Amino acid sequence: QVQLVESGGGLVQPGGSLRLSCAASGSIESIFIMRWYRQTLGKRRELVADITHGGVSCYSDYVKGRFTISRDFTKNTQYLQMNSLKPEDTAVYYCAADLRTHDEPGTIREYWGQGTQVTVSS
């Protein structure tokens, strides 16, 4: 069974920084793309950033230049460094990963974490 667990959310003042982590565990054979999404009440979940197995990253226009996604292959963990935070960055942040397990070696599935709240407010 695969689990993705986020950590690092919290309350921060505008202009501050936070670093989110997402650790994947379980019978994992390979992790391909890892992603961060966010969602605010009443809005659709939006993609914030993603990073491929080769380390190529993409960002939404809203966070480009302020957020950095990275991953540690040895720990099956991805990170989201968030700098120059704005009140409009307030949301529940979710991590996701496309991965293959030892139990289903021929299938790539997307797994999700439970979300972590980020609040940017003075």
N, CA, C and O of each residue as an XYZ file, in Angstrom:
488
protein
N       0.837     -1.188      0.000
C       0.000      0.000      0.000
C       0.875      1.243      0.000
O       1.849      1.329      0.748
N       0.526      2.195     -0.836
C       1.332      3.408     -0.978
C       0.692      4.553     -0.200
O      -0.525      4.741     -0.220
N       1.532      5.297      0.473
C       1.074      6.502      1.171
C       1.936      7.683      0.794
O       3.154      7.561      0.664
N       1.290      8.846      0.616
C       1.994     10.106      0.452
C       1.599     10.988      1.626
O       0.415     11.223      1.866
N       2.588     11.470      2.349
C       2.322     12.253      3.547
C       3.006     13.608      3.429
O       4.227     13.695      3.303
N       2.187     14.676      3.472
C       2.725     16.028      3.412
C       3.023     16.539      4.820
O       2.429     16.093      5.802
N       3.949     17.474      4.892
C       4.240     18.167      6.140
C       4.821     19.540      5.807
O       5.238     19.798      4.678
N       4.837     20.411      6.812
C       5.471     21.708      6.636
C       4.525     22.878      6.477
O       4.974     24.021      6.402
N       3.230     22.625      6.424
C       2.294     23.731      6.308
C       2.197     24.517      7.607
O       2.746     24.121      8.635
N       1.486     25.639      7.538
C       1.318     26.448      8.736
C       0.936     27.869      8.405
O       0.527     28.183      7.287
N       1.079     28.726      9.409
C       0.751     30.149      9.271
C       2.035     30.946      9.096
O       2.995     30.764      9.845
N       2.048     31.820      8.114
C       3.234     32.639      7.853
C       2.777     34.037      7.436
O       1.696     34.197      6.869
N       3.588     35.028      7.712
C       3.248     36.396      7.332
C       3.554     36.617      5.846
O       4.388     35.919      5.270
N       2.887     37.576      5.243
C       3.208     37.910      3.843
C       4.689     38.240      3.689
O       5.275     38.941      4.513
N       5.276     37.723      2.625
C       6.699     37.898      2.394
C       7.559     36.816      2.996
O       8.759     36.747      2.731
N       6.950     35.968      3.808
C       7.685     34.900      4.469
C       7.855     33.674      3.588
O       7.490     33.671      2.413
N       8.425     32.628      4.191
C       8.736     31.396      3.470
C       8.247     30.180      4.238
O       8.146     30.195      5.465
N       7.952     29.143      3.500
C       7.650     27.831      4.057
C       8.219     26.775      3.121
O       8.383     27.002      1.923
N       8.513     25.623      3.696
C       8.965     24.499      2.888
C       8.072     23.298      3.161
O       8.004     22.800      4.285
N       7.396     22.845      2.129
C       6.551     21.665      2.245
C       7.340     20.433      1.835
O       8.196     20.483      0.952
N       7.032     19.330      2.498
C       7.630     18.046      2.152
C       6.519     17.047      1.875
O       5.416     17.153      2.412
N       6.829     16.082      1.033
C       5.880     15.011      0.719
C       6.678     13.728      0.578
O       7.456     13.564     -0.362
N       6.475     12.819      1.527
C       7.213     11.566      1.535
C       6.309     10.435      1.061
O       5.209     10.243      1.577
N       6.785      9.703      0.084
C       6.059      8.541     -0.425
C       6.636      7.279      0.192
O       7.854      7.116      0.266
N       5.760      6.387      0.633
C       6.216      5.144      1.247
C       5.340      3.995      0.769
O       4.242      4.190      0.249
N       5.867      2.790      0.965
C       5.135      1.610      0.534
C       5.952      0.802     -0.452
O       7.163      0.979     -0.579
N       5.268     -0.086     -1.143
C       5.924     -0.991     -2.078
C       6.135     -0.304     -3.434
O       5.521     -0.677     -4.434
N       6.998      0.689     -3.449
C       7.206      1.518     -4.633
C       8.359      0.992     -5.468
O       9.458      0.759     -4.965
N       8.088      0.810     -6.754
C       9.152      0.397     -7.663
C       9.804      1.620     -8.304
O      11.029      1.740     -8.307
N       8.998      2.522     -8.842
C       9.525      3.728     -9.494
C       8.530      4.877     -9.341
O       7.316      4.681     -9.392
N       9.070      6.072     -9.154
C       8.245      7.278     -9.144
C       8.585      8.090    -10.375
O       9.756      8.355    -10.644
N       7.588      8.480    -11.109
C       7.802      9.230    -12.338
C       7.606     10.717    -12.053
O       8.514     11.357    -11.524
N       6.474     11.269    -12.380
C       6.256     12.693    -12.146
C       5.720     12.906    -10.732
O       4.869     12.155    -10.255
N       6.231     13.938    -10.075
C       5.717     14.347     -8.769
C       5.155     15.758     -8.918
O       5.709     16.589     -9.637
N       4.053     16.012     -8.232
C       3.344     17.272     -8.419
C       2.911     17.881     -7.079
O       2.770     17.186     -6.073
N       2.711     19.176     -7.104
C       2.051     19.894     -6.019
C       0.830     20.611     -6.595
O       0.905     21.275     -7.629
N      -0.281     20.459     -5.905
C      -1.513     21.156     -6.245
C      -1.921     21.995     -5.039
O      -1.406     21.816     -3.935
N      -2.851     22.910     -5.270
C      -3.450     23.628     -4.151
C      -4.918     23.897     -4.454
O      -5.345     23.940     -5.608
N      -5.672     24.074     -3.378
C      -7.103     24.311     -3.531
C      -7.593     25.213     -2.412
O      -7.263     25.008     -1.244
N      -8.387     26.217     -2.782
C      -9.051     27.059     -1.808
C     -10.543     26.780     -1.870
O     -11.044     26.240     -2.857
N     -11.242     27.149     -0.818
C     -12.659     26.839     -0.703
C     -13.435     27.443     -1.860
O     -13.329     28.639     -2.130
N     -14.207     26.624     -2.534
C     -15.041     27.097     -3.622
C     -14.352     27.168     -4.968
O     -14.966     27.537     -5.968
N     -13.076     26.816     -4.996
C     -12.334     26.872     -6.265
C     -11.844     25.486     -6.654
O     -11.756     24.577     -5.829
N     -11.533     25.356     -7.921
C     -11.003     24.092     -8.403
C      -9.555     23.930     -7.977
O      -8.821     24.903     -7.805
N      -9.164     22.676     -7.813
C      -7.772     22.391     -7.473
C      -6.900     22.793     -8.657
O      -7.229     22.489     -9.804
N      -5.793     23.473     -8.388
C      -4.917     23.928     -9.466
C      -3.513     23.365     -9.281
O      -3.034     23.176     -8.163
N      -2.875     23.108    -10.410
C      -1.509     22.603    -10.394
C      -0.560     23.748    -10.082
O      -0.618     24.807    -10.707
N       0.301     23.528     -9.121
C       1.276     24.544     -8.726
C       2.617     24.303     -9.421
O       3.203     25.216    -10.003
N       3.085     23.070     -9.349
C       4.384     22.737     -9.935
C       4.478     21.234    -10.096
O       3.804     20.474     -9.400
N       5.328     20.815    -11.028
C       5.632     19.396    -11.142
C       7.081     19.204    -11.537
O       7.743     20.121    -12.024
N       7.555     17.993    -11.315
C       8.950     17.680    -11.603
C       9.031     16.242    -12.096
O       8.454     15.335    -11.496
N       9.750     16.046    -13.191
C       9.849     14.723    -13.785
C      10.939     13.895    -13.110
O      11.680     14.383    -12.256
N      11.013     12.647    -13.511
C      12.062     11.760    -13.008
C      13.443     12.292    -13.393
O      14.425     12.061    -12.689
N      13.505     13.006    -14.514
C      14.774     13.560    -14.959
C      15.103     14.904    -14.335
O      16.147     15.491    -14.620
N      14.206     15.389    -13.479
C      14.480     16.640    -12.778
C      13.998     17.887    -13.483
O      14.317     18.996    -13.056
N      13.233     17.732    -14.562
C      12.698     18.897    -15.270
C      11.453     19.380    -14.539
O      10.551     18.593    -14.249
N      11.405     20.663    -14.244
C      10.293     21.205    -13.458
C       9.501     22.243    -14.249
O      10.027     22.910    -15.141
N       8.242     22.359    -13.902
C       7.351     23.366    -14.487
C       6.551     24.010    -13.375
O       6.272     23.388    -12.350
N       6.184     25.271    -13.589
C       5.479     26.023    -12.558
C       4.287     26.760    -13.161
O       4.292     27.125    -14.337
N       3.275     26.968    -12.337
C       2.183     27.823    -12.776
C       2.680     29.264    -12.786
O       3.635     29.604    -12.088
N       2.040     30.091    -13.566
C       2.450     31.493    -13.663
C       2.316     32.200    -12.318
O       3.026     33.168    -12.048
N       1.405     31.715    -11.478
C       1.153     32.396    -10.200
C       2.331     32.261     -9.238
O       2.505     33.094     -8.349
N       3.140     31.214     -9.412
C       4.198     30.962     -8.436
C       5.598     31.012     -9.045
O       6.592     30.925     -8.324
N       5.680     31.148    -10.348
C       6.968     31.133    -11.024
C       7.874     32.222    -10.462
O       7.471     33.378    -10.335
N       9.085     31.843    -10.133
C      10.042     32.792     -9.585
C      10.017     32.885     -8.067
O      10.930     33.442     -7.458
N       8.956     32.333     -7.450
C       8.849     32.380     -5.992
C       8.924     30.991     -5.359
O       9.446     30.839     -4.255
N       8.405     29.983     -6.053
C       8.391     28.616     -5.533
C       9.411     27.772     -6.277
O       9.688     28.001     -7.454
N       9.965     26.793     -5.574
C      10.902     25.857     -6.180
C      10.535     24.441     -5.773
O      10.432     24.134     -4.585
N      10.336     23.577     -6.768
C      10.056     22.168     -6.505
C      11.339     21.376     -6.659
O      12.150     21.655     -7.542
N      11.519     20.394     -5.802
C      12.691     19.531     -5.889
C      12.309     18.152     -5.376
O      11.241     17.962     -4.794
N      13.202     17.192     -5.602
C      12.917     15.850     -5.122
C      14.207     15.163     -4.727
O      15.274     15.430     -5.279
N      14.083     14.268     -3.756
C      15.188     13.435     -3.287
C      14.839     12.003     -3.648
O      13.961     11.395     -3.037
N      15.537     11.464     -4.653
C      15.221     10.124     -5.131
C      15.507      9.067     -4.075
O      14.818      8.049     -4.013
N      16.500      9.298     -3.261
C      16.874      8.293     -2.261
C      15.826      8.174     -1.164
O      15.731      7.140     -0.503
N      15.044      9.223     -0.969
C      14.041      9.227      0.094
C      12.614      9.193     -0.444
O      11.662      9.253      0.334
N      12.452      9.096     -1.765
C      11.114      9.154     -2.381
C      10.324     10.354     -1.865
O       9.143     10.244     -1.536
N      10.983     11.469     -1.802
C      10.400     12.668     -1.208
C      10.509     13.840     -2.173
O      11.510     13.995     -2.873
N       9.473     14.656     -2.200
C       9.537     15.885     -2.956
C       9.317     17.062     -2.002
O       8.749     16.912     -0.921
N       9.777     18.219     -2.429
C       9.712     19.418     -1.610
C       9.137     20.573     -2.435
O       9.215     20.590     -3.664
N       8.567     21.520     -1.724
C       8.140     22.764     -2.362
C       8.612     23.904     -1.475
O       8.043     24.154     -0.412
N       9.648     24.587     -1.916
C      10.139     25.765     -1.208
C       9.344     26.968     -1.688
O       9.352     27.303     -2.873
N       8.660     27.610     -0.754
C       7.785     28.726     -1.093
C       8.334     29.999     -0.458
O       8.376     30.122      0.766
N       8.748     30.931     -1.286
C       9.284     32.208     -0.827
C       8.373     33.355     -1.249
O       7.513     33.198     -2.116
N       8.576     34.496     -0.628
C       7.789     35.700     -0.963
C       6.299     35.392     -0.995
O       5.597     35.752     -1.940
N       5.832     34.724      0.045
C       4.442     34.275      0.072
C       3.481     35.454      0.139
O       3.750     36.482      0.760
N       2.350     35.257     -0.530
C       1.308     36.272     -0.604
C       0.017     35.718      0.014
O      -0.159     34.502      0.079
N      -0.870     36.581      0.461
C      -2.154     36.081      1.000
C      -2.899     35.191      0.010
O      -3.592     34.258      0.416
N      -2.764     35.467     -1.262
C      -3.466     34.643     -2.259
C      -2.860     33.250     -2.430
O      -3.414     32.419     -3.151
N      -1.735     32.990     -1.777
C      -1.163     31.640     -1.760
C      -1.829     30.768     -0.706
O      -1.570     29.566     -0.643
N      -2.679     31.355      0.116
C      -3.378     30.591      1.138
C      -4.244     29.517      0.497
O      -5.074     29.809     -0.364
N      -4.045     28.273      0.921
C      -4.756     27.141      0.330
C      -4.367     25.871      1.066
O      -3.451     25.864      1.888
N      -5.075     24.808      0.756
C      -4.621     23.468      1.140
C      -3.746     22.964     -0.005
O      -4.161     22.950     -1.164
N      -2.545     22.557      0.339
C      -1.592     22.073     -0.653
C      -1.554     20.548     -0.617
O      -1.426     19.937      0.443
N      -1.667     19.952     -1.800
C      -1.659     18.504     -1.946
C      -0.473     18.071     -2.799
O      -0.122     18.723     -3.783
N       0.126     16.973     -2.405
C       1.132     16.397     -3.283
C       0.534     15.191     -3.987
O      -0.407     14.565     -3.499
N       1.097     14.882     -5.138
C       0.659     13.738     -5.929
C       1.868     13.160     -6.649
O       2.865     13.843     -6.882
N       1.751     11.888     -6.991
C       2.855     11.248     -7.702
C       2.320     10.158     -8.613
O       1.423      9.400     -8.245
N       2.885     10.095     -9.804
C       2.629      8.986    -10.724
C       3.701      7.943    -10.441
O       4.891      8.217    -10.594
N       3.288      6.761    -10.034
C       4.293      5.777     -9.673
C       3.842      4.362     -9.999
O       2.675      4.100    -10.290
N       4.809      3.471     -9.937
C       4.589      2.056    -10.198
C       4.989      1.285     -8.953
O       6.028      1.559     -8.352
N       4.174      0.331     -8.571
C       4.477     -0.451     -7.372
C       4.986     -1.835     -7.749
O       4.839     -2.279     -8.888
N       5.586     -2.509     -6.774
C       6.033     -3.892     -6.985
C       4.836     -4.817     -7.163
O       4.939     -5.857     -7.814
N       3.692     -4.436     -6.579
C       2.498     -5.273     -6.667
C       1.873     -5.242     -8.051
O       1.273     -6.224     -8.488
N       2.010     -4.119     -8.739
C       1.455     -3.958    -10.093
C       2.552     -3.401    -11.001
O       2.479     -2.233    -11.383
N       3.541     -4.176    -11.353
C       4.694     -3.664    -12.091
C       4.377     -3.129    -13.473
O       5.188     -2.391    -14.030
N       3.246     -3.464    -14.046
C       2.910     -3.002    -15.382
C       1.990     -1.795    -15.409
O       1.542     -1.377    -16.477
N       1.707     -1.236    -14.252
C       0.706     -0.164    -14.177
C       1.261      1.052    -13.454
O       1.871      0.933    -12.391
N       1.045      2.219    -14.039
C       1.400      3.483    -13.391
C       0.113      4.132    -12.905
O      -0.813      4.352    -13.686
N       0.059      4.436    -11.622
C      -1.118      5.062    -11.032
C      -0.725      6.367    -10.355
O       0.430      6.581     -9.987
N      -1.723      7.232    -10.204
C      -1.505      8.490     -9.502
C      -1.993      8.340     -8.057
O      -3.103      7.871     -7.804
N      -1.152      8.743     -7.137
C      -1.481      8.702     -5.715
C      -1.446     10.114     -5.159
O      -0.726     10.985     -5.648
N      -2.261     10.316     -4.104
C      -2.406     11.649     -3.521
C      -2.138     11.628     -2.022
O      -2.381     10.632     -1.341
N      -1.636     12.744     -1.532
C      -1.530     12.952     -0.104
C      -2.815     13.532      0.448
O      -3.764     13.788     -0.292
N      -2.837     13.738      1.761
C      -4.060     14.183      2.419
C      -4.191     15.703      2.464
O      -5.258     16.219      2.796
N      -3.147     16.406      2.143
C      -3.172     17.862      2.112
C      -2.628     18.490      3.378
O      -2.719     17.920      4.466
N      -2.059     19.678      3.215
C      -1.570     20.445      4.351
C      -1.950     21.909      4.148
O      -1.817     22.451      3.051
N      -2.420     22.535      5.215
C      -2.920     23.904      5.116
C      -1.772     24.899      5.166
O      -0.898     24.818      6.030
N      -1.788     25.836      4.230
C      -0.857     26.968      4.242
C      -1.695     28.241      4.334
O      -2.566     28.479      3.498
N      -1.430     29.046      5.341
C      -2.152     30.301      5.528
C      -1.155     31.443      5.570
O      -0.230     31.448      6.382
N      -1.354     32.416      4.679
C      -0.482     33.583      4.617
C      -1.300     34.787      5.072
O      -2.212     35.242      4.381
N      -0.951     35.287      6.244
C      -1.742     36.364      6.825
C      -0.913     37.111      7.850
O      -0.048     36.536      8.510
N      -1.190     38.413      7.975
C      -0.517     39.203      8.998
C      -1.368     39.258     10.253
O      -0.974     39.881     11.239
